[in-house]
Amino acid sequence: MLPAQLDRAARAELKTLTKENADAVAQHLVMAGRLIDSDPALAHRHALAAERRGGRIAVVRESLGITAYATEDFALALRELRTYRRISGRDDQLPLMVDSERGVGRPEKALELGRSVPRDRLDPAVQVALAIAMSGARLDLGQPEAALEELRIPQLDPERAFAWSPALFDAYATVLEELGRDDEAEQWWQRSDRASIALDRAAIPEGEEIVEVIEEEQPDGAVD
């Protein structure tokens, strides 16, 4: 049964609704989550249907914001994620809000928003996503050196692989290429590939464990 497949915390938020309505909202939220990668437009329609039935519920507004972002409706994403933040008091969707500010053509506002919350208040995965979004805003402004600096965070560790490592390494490599530092960029592309392989082999649940990444020796004995 689809409603039962909604995670426990989200189901708890729906308790203010009647059981019939809560089940319908839960079903739409489950489908939105299932479809977000394969069919974001359909996922968004499910989120809209959930919002019509439970628009005062934080997780519903969060789902609508995320699916709007996936369909590149950045103005709607920003509005809905602001509402989610106000209702829930949480900052976990701050990276998507920053990226949505970029999407509507306001990179300066994106940087201001990203600096509005102390980083140590955020979970590590959110810190990483925020650093990537902030780096993108710097690139939008033609500031590649500053973009690289945004990514120099404690999680940029080439010797260990977390669930977020490939995306962070890719972002770092992209900025290095923008700076014309192609040899260094290639090292980080390779690290990203190795981290992805290590994580796939270990099947590590996101945020729970880490995997050591072994740097392979090159023929001349150098380590990339």
Order of alpha helices (4+ residues) and beta strands (2+ residues): alpha-alpha-alpha-alpha-alpha-alpha-alpha-alpha-alpha-beta-alpha-alpha-beta
